[in-house]
Amino acid sequence: MEIRPILSALLRNKTGAVLVVMQIAITMAVIVNALFIINERLDKMNRDPGFDVENMIAFQSWGFAEDYNHEAAVRQDVEFISSLPGVIGVAPSRSLPLSNGGSANDFRATPEEEDADGNALPSVNANTYYLNEQAIDALGVELAAGRSFYAEEINFREQNSAAFVPVVMMTKTLAKNMFGTEDALGKTVYNFYGEPAEVVGLIEHMQGAWVDWDELENVLILPGVSFGPFLRYMVRVEPGRRDELIGVLEEQLPGVNPSRMIRRIEPYTDIVARSYRRDHSMTILLMSTVFLLVSITGLGIIGLASFAVRQRTKQIGTRRAIGATRADIMRYFMVENLLVTTVGVAVGGVLAVAFNIWLVNEYSLEKLDLLYIPLGVVALWILGQMAVLVPAIKASGIAPAIATRSV
């Protein structure tokens, strides 16, 4: 089939074709960037947290009575929860991983802040947690090397205390950022005041508090229990027993110590879901936008093709009368649509890159993976061919006798 007659027909009725080209171009620019962002968000939400989120429970404790004794209350709670069948570990903590709340501090591999020339020595920012000797069991993290804390290393922290600790555990990511390729086990970490702590354990992988933080895997665990009266608990249970033990804790835990209030006993998955709520909402919004744009573009192509069939009814009948087959008529409209779509995706590819540059500059999003452009081209080609199929079949069914009728 020659392309020239098709182009001539399009140029004679170019308004509709131009509108569809613009619609395809805008759709291309938006869906390419939207799908790229959706994929990024899904990858982000599906990252391995490094700890046993599915089998963990979290709750809050708040001492309110005048005779509330924080140390006694924590010891009672830990002892009671640890005694429950199905509980693997329990750890009190002031903040929780992947909760979008917590604290971070700078640490160094040397006690000095400056070198001999007066230049500042590098420090590494790490998300910190004070946890007890059950930390590894309560989180379900993998200890790659070294040991967990001993019970005698756990002290109750005093409010506003800046005292450091003798030992720490850290993630392998933090160890690499601090000590490079050297084995961090047994090395010394220094806090802001130059106080030392020995690295006694290396955690294979664990994410910290803030899901949008670039240094999410920089986690340092210190031995201790945070000051009260407010405290959170992390409880890890055997697989399949989480919901059962949530009910047990709701029923029995408040009676263990009436001088403090227990609230918000929930699966740890709920905490993680709240932290990723904005990413989840963004994904749903973008997926809805893609669906609407694709639907509108498909309807636009159907409308243009149907209009063309109505306008060329006598012409189609004449072609049938002089020997054109039904396949020839269908092919004509399919090729015509392919040309329109090709122009649209070519313009849309340029718009997609320009749109991404604007997003990168204005919202600090990631640079577009150019692989998404050919994927968008193929997707819109397929959409165009599917959308024009019904009008093309209708056109191919026009009888040759229509050519003899007056219009």
N, C-alpha and C positions, 0 to 999 in steps of 0.2 A: 504493500500500500504506500502511495506517495504521501509525503508529509506536507507538500506545498498546498494542496486543496484544503487540508485541515487548517493550516495556518491562515489561509485566506478567509475561511469561514469564521475563524476566531477574530480576525482583525475587523471583519464587517460587523461583528457583534461583540466588541471588545469590553463593553462596560461590565457585563456579567462576569466575563473571564478575569478582568482586573480585580473585581471584588473578591472572587474566589482565591486568586493569587495572594491578595493581601491577607485574607483570612487564614490561608495555609501558612503564610510566612509568620504571622503573629503566633499561630498555634505552635509552629515549629520552635520559635524562639522561647516560648513559655514552657512547653512540655519538656524540651531538652534540659533546661535548667531545673525545672521542677523534679524531673525524674532523677537528676544528679543529686539534688538536695535530699530527696526521699531516700535514695540509696545510702547517702551519708548518714542520715538520721537512723535508718534501720541498722546499719553497721555499728553505730554508736550505742544504740539501745541493746544490741545483742553481744556486746563485748563481754568477755569472761571476767566476772568480778574477782575471781580468785578465792572466794569463800562461799560457804554452803548456804546461799540465800534461800533456796527452796525449803530447807529443813530448819529454819531459824525462826524464833519468836522474839519480839522486842516489847518492852513496856517501860513505863515511867513510874518512879517512886518519889514521893514528895513528903518529907517530914513536916508536920504542922503542929504537933503537940508541944507544950512547954517542956515536957520531960523527954522529948525525942533525943535519942542517942544515936548519932549517925553510924559510928563504928559497930555498935551492937546490932543495929537494924540491918546493916549490910551483911554482917556475919550470919544473922538468923536467916535472912532471905537466901543467901548462897547455900547454906546448909540444907534448908528445906527444899529448895528447887533441885539441888544435886541428888537428894534422896528419892525423888520421884522416878518411878520406872519409866524408862524410855529417854531420859535426859542424858545427853552426852557431855555437855559442859555448859557452864554459866559464867558470865563475866560482866560485872558492873562497869559502866563507863559514862562519862559525862556527855560524850558525843558518839555518833554512830557512823560507820562507813556508808557511803552512798546515800547520805541523808541530806546533802547540800548544806550541812552545818558542822562546824568543828573549828579546830585551831591548827595553825601551822607556825613553825619557827625555823630560823636559819641555823644550820649546823656546819661545822668545818672539820676537815681532816687534820688540822694543825691547831695548836693553842694560840698561835699568833694571828693577829688580824692583818698585819702588814709584813711584807718582806723587808730585806735589808735596805732596799732602795725607797722604802716608804709607800710602795704600791699595795693596794688592798688585795689580800689573798681571797681566792674564790670561796664562796659559801653555797650551800645547797638548801633550798627551802623544802621542808618535809612536813606532811600532815602527821600530827602526833596523837597518840592514844595512851592513856594510863589504864593498864589492864592487869588482872591478877594472874595467878599461876595456871588458870584454866584457859588462858587466852587462845591457845592453839586449838584445843578441843571445842571451845565455844564458837569459834569462827569456822573451823573446818578447813583452815589453810594448810598448805603443804610446807613442812619444815624441810628446806633443802639441805641445810647443814647446821651443826651446832645443837643447841638445846633450847627448851622453853625456860621460863622463870621458875625458881624454887619458891616455895611458900614463904620461907624466911626473908626473901628479897622484897616481899610486898609490904608496903607501908601505906598508911592512910595520909593523904595529902592535906595540908592545912591551907586555908584560903589565903590567897595572895603570896603564897610561898614560892620563892624562886629557886629553891634547893634542887639540885640535879640528882641523878640516880647513878648507882655504880655500874649497872649493866643495861643493855638495850637489845632489842631485836629489830631488824630492818628488812625491807624487801630487797631482792637482788637488784631491782632497778635503781633503788636509792644507793645501794652499795656501789654499783657501777658508776653512778654519777659522782660519788664522793671519792672513790679509790681507783677508778679506772679498771684496768684488767687485773689488778692485784686482788688476792684473796682477802675479803673484808673480815672474815671470821678471826676474832682475836685482836682486830685493830681497835683504835681508840677514836671515839667521836667527841667533839668539843661543842659545848653550847655557846650561846651569845657571850657568856661571861668567861669563857675559856675553861670551864669545868669539864673534866673527862668522864667518859663512860665506855666500858668495854663492850664490843659487839660479841654477844654470845650465841646469837641465832640468826639465820638467814631464811627468810620466807620466799618461797619460789615465786609467788605472784599474788598480789592483793591490791585492789583499788581503794583509794581513800574516800574523802568526803564529797568533793565537788565534781559533779559529772562533766562540767565544762572546763575543768582545770587542765591545763596542758601537762602538768606534772602529777597527774592523778595517781600514778603508781609509786610516787615518793612517799612511803609510809614508814614511820618510826614508832615502835611500840616500846613503852617504858613500864617498868614494874610499879604498881601502885593502884590505889583506889582514890578517885577524886573526892573532894570535899562535898559536903551536903549543904542544905537538906535535899536538894534536887539531884536525882541520879537516874540514869537509864540502865537497862539490863539487856544483854543479849543471851538468849538461851538456844542452844542447838540440841535437836532431838533426833531420834532414830527416824529413818525414812518412813513415811506413812502415818506418823503419830502426832504430827504438828497440830492439827485441828483438835484432836482429842486432848492434848496437853494444854491448849489454849483454854478449853473449858475447865480443866482442873485448876489452872492458875486463877481463872476468874472466880471460881467458887471458893478456893481454899486460901489463896495467898493473902487477901486482906485480913484474915484472922490471925496470921502469924505474928503481926505486930500492929496493934491498933493506933500507934502513935504516928503512923505515916499513911498516906493515901496512895493507892495503886490506880493508875489510869492507863487507858489506851493499850491494852494487851492485844497485839495484832501480829499477823504473819509478817515476816521481814520483807516479803515480796511487795507488800503494800507501801512500805517506806521507799523502796527502790522505784516503784511505779510513780509515786508522787514526785520523786526527783526528776524523772524523765517525762513528766506530764506535758511540759511545753514542747518537747521533741515529738511526743506522741500526737499532740494536737496539731502541730505543724504538718506532720506526715498525713494525717487524715484530711486536713485542709487542702494540701497540695494534691493528694490523690483525687479529691472531689473536683478540684480545678481542672486537672488533666482530663477526667471523665467528661466534664461539661464541655471543655474546649473541643475534645475529639468528637463528641456528639454533635455539637453545633457545626463543626467543620464538615462532618459527614452529611448532615442535613443540607448544608450549603451546596455541596457537590451534587447531591441528589436533585436539589432544586434547579441548579443550572442545567444539568443534563436533561431533566424533564422539560424544562422550558425550551431547550434546543430541539428536543424531539417534536414538541408541538409546533414550533416555528418551521420545522423542515419536513413536515409530514408529506407534502406533495413531492418534495425533492427526493425523499426516501422512497416513495412509491415509484417515482420515475426511475431511480436507480435499480429498484427491484424489477421493473418492467424491461429494462435493457440487459438484464442478466446478473445483477448483483445477488449473491446468496445472503441468507440470514446471517451467516458467519461473517460476511464482509461488512454488513451493517453494524453488527456488534463490535467488530474489530475497529471500525471507524471511531465509534464513541469511546472505546477503551483507550485508543491511542490519543485521541483528543484530550481526554482526562489526564493521561500520563504526561502530556506536554505541559498542561496547565499546572499539574502538581509539581513537576520538575522545576519549573520557574519559581513556584512558591517556596519549595524547600531550599532552593539556591539562595533566594533572598532571606529566608528564615535562618539559614545557617550563619549568615553574616550578622543578622539581628541577635541570634543566640549568643555569639561571642561578645558582641557589644553589650548585651544585657548582663552577661556574666561579669564583664569588666566593671560595670557600674555596681553590681552587687558586691564584688570584692572590695572596691574602694569605699563604698558607703556602709557596708555591714560586715566587713572582714570575713566574708565567706571564702571557702576554698575555691581555687581556680578550677574552671570546668575541665573535666577530662574530655578531650576532643573525640574520644571513641563514641561518645553519646551522639555526636552529630550524624555520622553515617547510620547509626541505629535509628535515629529520628527520621532520617530520609527514607529508609526502608519501611518503617512503620507507617509513614504517611503515604508512601506509594501504595502499600497494601490497602490502607484505609480508602484511598481514592478509587482503586479498582473495585473494591467491594461496594462502595457507595454508588458507583456508576453502573453496576451490573444490572440492577432492576430496570432503570430507564433504558439501558442498551438492549435488554431482552424485549422490552416493550416496543422499541423502535424496530427491532428485527422482525416483529410480528406484523408490521404494516404491510397490507396486501398491495401487489402491483397495480390493481385496479384503481387505487386511490389517485393515481396520476391523471386519470381521465375525468375526475370530478372537478367542478369549479370550486374555488376557494373563496 
